[in-house]
Amino acid sequence: MSAFDVVVVGGGIAGASAAAVLSETRRVVLLEREGHPGYHTSGRSAALFSETYGNATVRGLSVGSRAFLQSPPAGFAEHPILSPRGGLFVGRAAHLAEIAKRAAEGVALVPSVRAIDGAEARRLVPILRPDVVAGGILEPDAMDIDTHGLLQGFLKVVRANGGRVVTDAEVTALNRGLGGWTVATPAGSFAAPVVVNAAGAWADVLARMAGAAPVGLVPKRRTAFMVEPPAGLDIRDWPITGTVEENFYFKPDAGMLLCSPEDETPSEPCDAQPEEIDIAIAVDRIQATADLPVRRIGRKWAGLRSFVADKTPVVGFDPKVDGFFWLAGQGGYGFQTAPGMATTAAALATGRPLPPGLAALGVTEAALSPARFAA
Ligand SMILES: Cc1cc2nc3c(=O)[nH]c(=O)nc-3n(C[C@H](O)[C@H](O)[C@H](O)COP(=O)(O)OP(=O)(O)OC[C@H]3O[C@@H](n4cnc5c(N)ncnc54)[C@H](O)[C@@H]3O)c2cc1C
């Protein structure tokens, strides 16, 4: 039996980032069921940083994460974590009022956000159909995230601080005794007074194992695939382009266009796979708005974005089960909020208040607390 201060369960971006911050002051072990960290949702994202995406708490966590993502500590990563991309969310004439309203909301947190007309949208993304696209919201400072670099950077920090990362270590039992938790895995048993539940789509499964009430997490499948860009156009500087209805997006990615129907199909926690019908729906929706011939579908995949009912992450100690700490419900924002979520989780798990920078951005302990489900 190996003894630690904190056992973190789940080697996705949530577990890795929290383990990194906790390892600065605590003896930490990170347990991952699969053969390598990031196998599930964290290996399948669209890698966007958008400060206008999600509800007010998510936006606060994203804005509060920018400084770390833009300037991580020396030696954290070999390449910049963020690179310029921009975001454009278009609509038809019927959506212009909605576009104006959302642009006004966006500008309150991110001053560079603005509403643009159809002609400007087409200057940025020339394949947008003039008879369809009447305007859009432009977020010029939306960024691409090097998700692999970010995950590996956090894992490197854990190891550099003397923490352990153990793979092929599925947690199969969690028992609480007088001295704290005993955590059983095929890779050995681990003891600690605190367990952090960063099990992604399996967070409610892990909670039940610990005797805690589930928070009603729903894993939702999202599909993504690659297509060739239109011939003769330089797509490199195109922003990620979607609609205000959130029914598709496409985004330049290593010379191809990464596309998604923005599906949210409820699923059991599993190794999610793409369905042909969702790819066909995405192509259909994209072609109704943009002139994008699709001759062949390249790589395709799907991942689970896990949400609770209010779409706000769940961060904090379980109100009933001692030493069981939640870090779940990252939804579609797990990468862009990771630094903020990790510092929040580390503060709350070690009995400190929310980081002041995040509190100033409107993030509250109550909004994140798992106690909101017990009420
Ligand atoms: C198509 C798609 C596009 C996305 N685009 C973006 C984007 O542009 N920007 C953004 O910020 N986010 C995006 N996301 C969301 C983001 O990827 C997730 O929010 C994030 O990866 C969730 O991280 P996680 O660590 O909570 O979960 P995961 O990465 O799933 O990690 C959880 C880990 O826990 C492990 N685990 C579970 N149970 C156990 C157990 N009993 N014992 C040991 N280990 C266990 C699992 O094996 C898994 O590796 C996207 C997601 C998808 C699918």
Ligand as a Chemical Component Dictionary entry (heavy atoms), coordinates in Angstrom:
data_LIG
# 
_chem_comp.id                   LIG 
_chem_comp.type                 NON-POLYMER 
_chem_comp.pdbx_formal_charge   0 
_chem_comp.three_letter_code    LIG 
# 
loop_
_chem_comp_atom.comp_id 
_chem_comp_atom.atom_id 
_chem_comp_atom.alt_atom_id 
_chem_comp_atom.type_symbol 
_chem_comp_atom.charge 
_chem_comp_atom.model_Cartn_x 
_chem_comp_atom.model_Cartn_y 
_chem_comp_atom.model_Cartn_z 
_chem_comp_atom.pdbx_ordinal 
LIG C1  C1  C 0 -15.513 16.626 -30.246 1  
LIG C2  C2  C 0 -15.166 17.397 -29.003 2  
LIG C3  C3  C 0 -14.777 18.723 -29.100 3  
LIG C4  C4  C 0 -14.376 19.443 -27.964 4  
LIG N1  N1  N 0 -13.901 20.701 -28.135 5  
LIG C5  C5  C 0 -13.432 21.380 -27.053 6  
LIG C6  C6  C 0 -12.826 22.657 -27.229 7  
LIG O1  O1  O 0 -12.719 23.147 -28.355 8  
LIG N2  N2  N 0 -12.360 23.307 -26.113 9  
LIG C7  C7  C 0 -12.455 22.752 -24.865 10 
LIG O2  O2  O 0 -12.027 23.385 -23.891 11 
LIG N3  N3  N 0 -13.031 21.549 -24.686 12 
LIG C8  C8  C 0 -13.513 20.849 -25.742 13 
LIG N4  N4  N 0 -14.085 19.621 -25.566 14 
LIG C9  C9  C 0 -14.312 19.150 -24.207 15 
LIG C10 C10 C 0 -13.055 18.649 -23.529 16 
LIG O3  O3  O 0 -12.395 17.737 -24.390 17 
LIG C11 C11 C 0 -13.470 17.983 -22.205 18 
LIG O4  O4  O 0 -14.157 18.937 -21.400 19 
LIG C12 C12 C 0 -12.288 17.469 -21.411 20 
LIG O5  O5  O 0 -11.442 16.681 -22.217 21 
LIG C13 C13 C 0 -12.779 16.640 -20.222 22 
LIG O6  O6  O 0 -11.636 16.206 -19.528 23 
LIG P1  P1  P 0 -11.752 15.191 -18.343 24 
LIG O7  O7  O 0 -10.389 15.029 -17.802 25 
LIG O8  O8  O 0 -12.849 15.593 -17.441 26 
LIG O9  O9  O 0 -12.266 13.805 -19.009 27 
LIG P2  P2  P 0 -11.464 12.652 -19.741 28 
LIG O10 O10 O 0 -10.465 13.156 -20.685 29 
LIG O11 O11 O 0 -12.482 11.697 -20.297 30 
LIG O12 O12 O 0 -10.657 11.960 -18.556 31 
LIG C14 C14 C 0 -11.281 11.163 -17.586 32 
LIG C15 C15 C 0 -10.385 9.961  -17.367 33 
LIG O13 O13 O 0 -10.830 9.224  -16.236 34 
LIG C16 C16 C 0 -10.486 7.885  -16.445 35 
LIG N5  N5  N 0 -11.274 7.043  -15.540 36 
LIG C17 C17 C 0 -12.621 6.912  -15.491 37 
LIG N6  N6  N 0 -12.962 6.043  -14.544 38 
LIG C18 C18 C 0 -11.805 5.605  -13.980 39 
LIG C19 C19 C 0 -11.512 4.669  -12.933 40 
LIG N7  N7  N 0 -12.473 3.988  -12.286 41 
LIG N8  N8  N 0 -10.216 4.471  -12.589 42 
LIG C20 C20 C 0 -9.218  5.154  -13.241 43 
LIG N9  N9  N 0 -9.448  6.036  -14.242 44 
LIG C21 C21 C 0 -10.732 6.250  -14.604 45 
LIG C22 C22 C 0 -10.834 7.669  -17.912 46 
LIG O14 O14 O 0 -10.169 6.534  -18.458 47 
LIG C23 C23 C 0 -10.404 8.998  -18.531 48 
LIG O15 O15 O 0 -9.123  8.919  -19.111 49 
LIG C24 C24 C 0 -14.466 18.852 -26.673 50 
LIG C25 C25 C 0 -14.882 17.532 -26.565 51 
LIG C26 C26 C 0 -15.221 16.793 -27.702 52 
LIG C27 C27 C 0 -15.628 15.356 -27.559 53 
# 
loop_
_chem_comp_bond.comp_id 
_chem_comp_bond.atom_id_1 
_chem_comp_bond.atom_id_2 
_chem_comp_bond.value_order 
_chem_comp_bond.pdbx_ordinal 
LIG C1  C2  SING 1  
LIG C2  C3  SING 2  
LIG C2  C26 DOUB 3  
LIG C3  C4  DOUB 4  
LIG C4  N1  SING 5  
LIG C4  C24 SING 6  
LIG N1  C5  DOUB 7  
LIG C5  C6  SING 8  
LIG C5  C8  SING 9  
LIG C6  O1  DOUB 10 
LIG C6  N2  SING 11 
LIG N2  C7  SING 12 
LIG C7  O2  DOUB 13 
LIG C7  N3  SING 14 
LIG N3  C8  DOUB 15 
LIG C8  N4  SING 16 
LIG N4  C9  SING 17 
LIG N4  C24 SING 18 
LIG C9  C10 SING 19 
LIG C10 O3  SING 20 
LIG C10 C11 SING 21 
LIG C11 O4  SING 22 
LIG C11 C12 SING 23 
LIG C12 O5  SING 24 
LIG C12 C13 SING 25 
LIG C13 O6  SING 26 
LIG O6  P1  SING 27 
LIG P1  O7  DOUB 28 
LIG P1  O8  SING 29 
LIG P1  O9  SING 30 
LIG O9  P2  SING 31 
LIG P2  O10 DOUB 32 
LIG P2  O11 SING 33 
LIG P2  O12 SING 34 
LIG O12 C14 SING 35 
LIG C14 C15 SING 36 
LIG C15 O13 SING 37 
LIG C15 C23 SING 38 
LIG O13 C16 SING 39 
LIG C16 N5  SING 40 
LIG C16 C22 SING 41 
LIG N5  C17 SING 42 
LIG N5  C21 SING 43 
LIG C17 N6  DOUB 44 
LIG N6  C18 SING 45 
LIG C18 C19 SING 46 
LIG C18 C21 DOUB 47 
LIG C19 N7  SING 48 
LIG C19 N8  DOUB 49 
LIG N8  C20 SING 50 
LIG C20 N9  DOUB 51 
LIG N9  C21 SING 52 
LIG C22 O14 SING 53 
LIG C22 C23 SING 54 
LIG C23 O15 SING 55 
LIG C24 C25 DOUB 56 
LIG C25 C26 SING 57 
LIG C26 C27 SING 58 
# 
